[in-house]
Amino acid sequence: MNIDRMEFISWMERIMERFDILKEYVLNIQKQRHSIDGEQLLDNQDVLQMLKISHRSLQRYRSTGKLPYYTISGKLYYKLSDVHQFIRDSFNSPLRRTKENK
């Protein structure tokens, strides 16, 4: 069985389109699996990279109650909104300039 070059390219394009459809489908399933009530869940590695902190610092934030977390099947997860709130709370309020500060 011989196929010409154009027919081969046509088949390969169709296959690649199907791979793209499957990729989108898998990504959607992964997003749904890592969410609760429609909100994205982050694991330890995600939070460490997002905040650029060490494992020990993250553990300290959990134990002091500054960063809420959830345990699912022995693995720790954080709601994205909780991490954003933690970042907002961590900012110091800006200093107001007075005549003495100048």
Order of alpha helices (4+ residues) and beta strands (2+ residues): alpha-beta-beta-alpha-alpha-beta-beta-alpha
